[in-house]
Amino acid sequence: MQFNLPLINAHAHAAMVAFKGKAEDLPLDKWLRDVIWPLEAKEVNPSFIYEQTKIAIAEMKKNGIAAFMDMYFYEDEVARACEEMQMLVVLGEGLIDLKGQEVFDKDLERTEMLLKKYINHPFIKVSVAPHSPYAVNKSNLIKAKELARKYNAVYQLHVSETQKEVDDILNKYGMTPVAYLDSIGVLDSKTVLIHCVHLTDEEISIIAQRKCFVVHCPLSNLKLGSGIAPVSKLLKAGVVVALGTDGSASSNRLDIWEAGKFAALLQKGINQDPTLLPVREVIKMMTVNGMKALGFESVNGKSIKEIEEEIEKGEFGYLYN
């Protein structure tokens, strides 16, 4: 098998490679509250992030991943690891206000520091990364978006990963998550929505109209029993969908090739239509769609246009091997 195109991991929590296998057979809410958050409180510090990110980068490189987008803590240490290992990355300091406004403000300040520090870096970009509409309140979501617009940066957040999240947002705001985010003005062509498992047709239309990107994480969504995102509907609406592994704790492997295979077969199976997500479309999701979402015009010396041309000419049936 020869595959010379750069794979893009459009959503990861790289340092969570340390927690691989620590929380199995649990729904997301219990997975976070009972296992992951206590582990993070005990283990996470700058040196942990640096060392574990290097381990994650080595695994990604082994699997042909040439760039990734991260959301976690102490992202300046992620930057240090990426510089040492020459890895393209979009950093995102995870912004959460569940621990209080002071913590959120401090992390937003750190985000702006990173935006300034890496503004002209050749392979490190910085995003603004509020965790989700359930972990960040309205005013802070808006404040984070204002910072992203100030620096023309990617704005990434988890959205509609579980039905519980959708129900909670509906009960709190009287709107579905995507409609709520649209109502507060944070959706545009620099917004990357991660997961998007539970979407209405109206929300798909909003995402398409606002030209947002979506990152599909099929392995994580399956393992946590969150559901299967309506990827074929999103693509039909003209949405650019990229692929992510999520963190190793929830997907167990940093492998975009595997994610692409699952993404294709899931859509064919659940819709009983083998024509959905043809091979070339999946290869685009694994490569150029990720580049577009992350804002990389070229990776490994190949431009988006050049890669698209190679995809049109290539044969990729071995995706399913």
Stockholm file with secondary structure:
# STOCKHOLM 1.0

chainA/1-321         MQFNLPLINAHAHAAMVAFKGKAEDLPLDKWLRDVIWPLEAKEVNPSFIYEQTKIAIAEMKKNGIAAFMDMYFYEDEVARACEEMQMLVVLGEGLIDLKGQEVFDKDLERTEMLLKKYINHPFIKVSVAPHSPYAVNKSNLIKAKELARKYNAVYQLHVSETQKEVDDILNKYGMTPVAYLDSIGVLDSKTVLIHCVHLTDEEISIIAQRKCFVVHCPLSNLKLGSGIAPVSKLLKAGVVVALGTDGSASSNRLDIWEAGKFAALLQKGINQDPTLLPVREVIKMMTVNGMKALGFESVNGKSIKEIEEEIEKGEFGYLYN
#=GR chainA/1-321 SS CCCCSCEEEEEECGGGGGGTTSSCSCCHHHIIIIIIHHHHHHHCSHHHHHHHHHHHHHHHHHTTEEEEEECBSCHHHHHHHHHHHTCEEEECBEECCTTCHHHHHHHHHHHHHHHHHTTTCSSEEECBEECCTTTSCHHHHHHHHHHHHHTTCCEEEEESCSHHHHHHHHHHHSSCHHHHHHHTTCCSTTEEEEECCSCCHHHHHHHHHHTCEEEECHHHHHHTTCCCCCHHHHHHTTCEEEECCCCHHHHSCCCHHHHHHHHHHHHHHHTTCTTSSCHHHHHHHHTHHHHHHHTCSEETTEEHHHHHHHHHHCCCGGGGC
#=GC SS_cons         CCCCSCEEEEEECGGGGGGTTSSCSCCHHHIIIIIIHHHHHHHCSHHHHHHHHHHHHHHHHHTTEEEEEECBSCHHHHHHHHHHHTCEEEECBEECCTTCHHHHHHHHHHHHHHHHHTTTCSSEEECBEECCTTTSCHHHHHHHHHHHHHTTCCEEEEESCSHHHHHHHHHHHSSCHHHHHHHTTCCSTTEEEEECCSCCHHHHHHHHHHTCEEEECHHHHHHTTCCCCCHHHHHHTTCEEEECCCCHHHHSCCCHHHHHHHHHHHHHHHTTCTTSSCHHHHHHHHTHHHHHHHTCSEETTEEHHHHHHHHHHCCCGGGGC
//
